[in-house]
Amino acid sequence: MLPDKVFLLFIWVFSLCVLINHGAFATLSPSKKKGNKAPKELKVKTGPQPANVYDRDLVQGEPSARDIIVENAAYFEDTTQKLFEGKVLGFVTPWNNHGYDVAKTWGPKFDYVSPVWLQVLRKGPKQYEIGGVHDIDDGWVKDVKKAGSIINNRVVPRVLFDKFTDRDFSQLLTYPEERTIVAKLLLATIRKHKFDGIVLEVWSQLAARVEDNYLVGLVEEICNTLTASSYDCILVIPPARKETYDLFSRKHFESLVHTVTAFSLMTYDFSSVQRPGANAPLYWVRNAVQHICPDGAENVREKRSKILLGLNMYGSDFTPNGGQPIVAHEYLALLKHLKGHLTYDEHDVENFFEVKTSNGRHMVFYPTLFSIDERLKLARELGTGISIWELGQGLDYFYDLF
């Protein structure tokens, strides 16, 4: 015979098991069951904060996914504080509206703001026009200049040569009168819309396709026309790669360093779908600067101050089926699948993480506060400025660093 207390306990446990098996407790939510609490939703911080990312101890080599998700939209309340001593250029595109707001909110941090608006179009012999004028927002230009007036910032729209055939380029490069017409047309456009100059993107289109003297001559014609009237002329240039080592060489740099206002050096897109990996390995960025202006160059600090080291605000998502560029909201969506910390690659000085989602496996490279801070340190060491592609693609707390 079982003692009375033991017998009663046996009956209670047996009855409980029967009730559970018959669903008597099915109405209890998982959060009510002991030891099976529902995960709490992360409380995301947004907007101005009394401390910057350094004081909040967020600049870490291996940041946690949780900290990035919680903190990324919270930034230092003093958006006028400029920490980076060199020149900073920020691009803005019509397809990323947040960039327009970034340019105004952090106006005093950007010496140059370049909206991606304009194209040179060739309509016939000695006939050119400027495309993209429908994108110009004169009111926004005024707001940006007002926001950055404390540093006398400059609005310099990007200009590229669009829909040009080989014959069109041949005519432009061969005949001085054609180049003069284009230069004067750009000058008139700048004056009409009260811009402060342009960012000229033509080198990568024509380098290695035409003789150097023709391409240098085109850049000189346009830039001399603008700078003679106190407008800026910034030239976009490609970085040195194994496959295109001398696309823009030291010889090209020396021939133009006294003509252009600055060089926007595109030190990003190092990796690709065929070769997944870091967006801009730090050693490669350093080599790209030293390739065109080595340490022993005459007046090296003065010349390097005209180099704007490229800094990507986007990332890459590599999958077994390929890969694609990603911006802030896509990055954060993938980051939610990560438990723990991002991985730090000491060789490339970048962070990445790997996750598996319903769509498959992902290897994600995207800037972090740490990786950006390391590139700003490099820019300070080399004496260069910074060129950001592009404002609005990154996380808002990134701008605390500049």
C-alpha positions, -999 to +999 in steps of 0.1 A: +000+000+000+012+035-009+011+061+019-019+085+016+002+116+006+021+096-021-011+081-035-027+116-037+004+130-055+003+101-080-034+108-088-027+146-093+002+140-117-019+114-136-048+137-139-026+166-151-011+144-179-046+134-191-057+171-192-026+181-212-030+152-236-066+163-242-057+199-249-071+214-217-042+239-215-041+247-253-053+282-247-021+291-228+003+312-249+039+302-251+049+333-231+028+320-202+044+286-200+072+284-175+107+284-190+094+292-226+092+330-226+086+347-259+116+368-271+112+405-265+111+428-294+142+450-295+136+486-287+152+505-315+166+539-307+160+567-332+169+604-337+192+627-319+211+615-288+232+633-262+263+612-269+281+602-301+290+567-312+324+570-296+310+579-262+284+552-265+312+527-270+298+514-304+330+516-325+340+479-319+360+455-340+333+428-337+300+446-330+270+426-320+240+423-344+218+434-316+238+467-310+237+476-347+199+470-350+192+489-318+216+518-323+219+525-360+192+551-364+204+571-333+229+598-339+247+626-320+224+656-315+251+681-326+250+674-364+272+704-370+303+689-353+329+680-380+355+655-368+373+647-400+398+674-409+401+668-446+376+676-474+345+654-477+325+649-508+291+632-506+271+619-536+233+620-537+211+601-562+175+607-573+167+570-566+176+573-529+155+600-514+171+597-479+203+611-493+186+644-499+178+646-462+212+634-451+228+663-471+208+688-451+208+672-417+246+668-416+253+697-439+284+711-421+302+677-424+302+678-463+325+702-481+310+691-514+276+677-521+272+661-556+237+653-568+238+628-596+216+647-621+233+658-653+245+643-686+261+658-717+242+647-748+255+652-784+228+661-809+250+666-839+282+683-852+289+712-827+255+706-811+253+696-774+227+699-747+225+691-710+202+662-700+188+656-665+178+692-658+143+680-649+159+664-618+173+697-606+157+709-573+168+745-569+150+747-535+170+718-522+203+733-535+195+764-514+187+744-483+219+723-486+240+754-490+223+771-461+228+740-439+265+739-447+272+776-448+294+774-417+320+756-438+311+773-471+301+740-486+297+736-524+270+719-545+287+703-575+265+680-596+280+650-613+282+651-651+288+622-674+288+618-712+256+598-720+246+580-752+278+589-770+289+567-799+325+561-807+321+586-835+307+612-811+337+608-788+360+609-817+346+643-829+346+657-793+382+647-787+396+656-821+382+691-827+390+718-802+359+738-811+337+708-800+354+707-766+351+745-762+313+743-769+309+716-742+330+735-717+310+767-722+277+748-720+286+734-687+297+768-674+263+783-685+244+755-667+264+761-635+257+798-636+220+793-644+213+770-615+237+786-590+259+755-587+295+758-575+311+735-601+308+699-613+321+664-607+332+652-640+329+615-648+345+606-681+379+590-674+367+555-669+346+557-701+375+566-723+408+555-706+427+529-726+403+535-756+419+568-767+454+583-766+462+599-733+468+634-747+433+636-761+416+626-728+439+649-707+431+677-732+393+672-727+396+674-689+419+704-691+395+723-715+365+717-692+383+723-659+403+753-670+370+769-682+353+764-649+382+772-625+389+804-644+355+816-633+361+803-597+340+771-601+352+737-589+360+708-613+364+674-595+375+645-616+363+609-609+392+584-613+394+546-611+417+529-586+446+507-596+437+470-601+458+441-614+438+440-646+437+478-652+469+488-633+476+520-653+441+531-662+449+562-641+486+563-633+510+586-615+518+602-649+481+611-654+478+624-618+509+647-622+496+661-655+463+671-640+469+678-603+473+715-609+443+717-632+415+700-612+401+709-579+402+674-566+402+637-576+373+614-565+391+580-562+367+551-565+382+528-539+353+504-537+338+474-556+370+454-551+351+421-550+325+407-573+301+378-578+330+359-595+353+368-565+332+373-534+347+392-505+354+426-490+341+458-506+373+477-501+403+460-484+423+485-464+456+475-479+442+480-514+428+514-506+463+524-493+480+511-524+455+529-547+465+563-532+502+555-532+501+543-568+492+578-581+510+598-553+538+578-536+552+587-502+584+602-518+565+625-542+574+662-543+549+682-523+532+650-514+509+664-486+497+692-508+490+669-537+473+642-516+450+668-501+434+668-536+427+630-535+393+621-521+395+585-509+364+566-519+342+553-491+313+530-499+281+533-478+266+502-494+274+465-491+273+432-509+251+401-503+267+370-518+247+338-522+253+304-539+233+318-569+254+350-572+251+383-553+240+418-554+247+452-538+226+460-507+217+492-488+208+499-452+173+484-450+183+452-468+214+449-446+193+453-414+168+427-426+196+401-431+212+411-398+181+401-378+190+365-387+223+367-369+227+358-333+259+371-317+287+392-333+299+400-367+332+385-379+363+408-382+387+401-411+421+414-400+436+411-435+410+433-452+399+453-421+362+447-428+334+430-410+311+403-424+286+377-413+270+345-427+234+335-421+208+311-435+174+324-443+143+310-461+160+321-493+192+302-486+227+311-474+241+346-474+276+360-469+272+397-462+298+425-463+287+459-453+304+489-436+305+491-398+314+520-375+347+502-370+356+497-407+347+533-416+367+546-386+398+526-398+395+542-433+392+576-418+424+569-399+440+559-431+429+591-448+443+611-420+476+592-422+479+597-459+466+633-459+437+627-482+400+637-482+370+614-484+344+607-512+312+590-501+292+569-524+265+576-515+247+596-489+215+578-477+227+542-484+244+539-451+232+539-415+224+573-399+249+568-370+278+565-395+278+603-398+289+607-362+323+597-374+328+625-399 
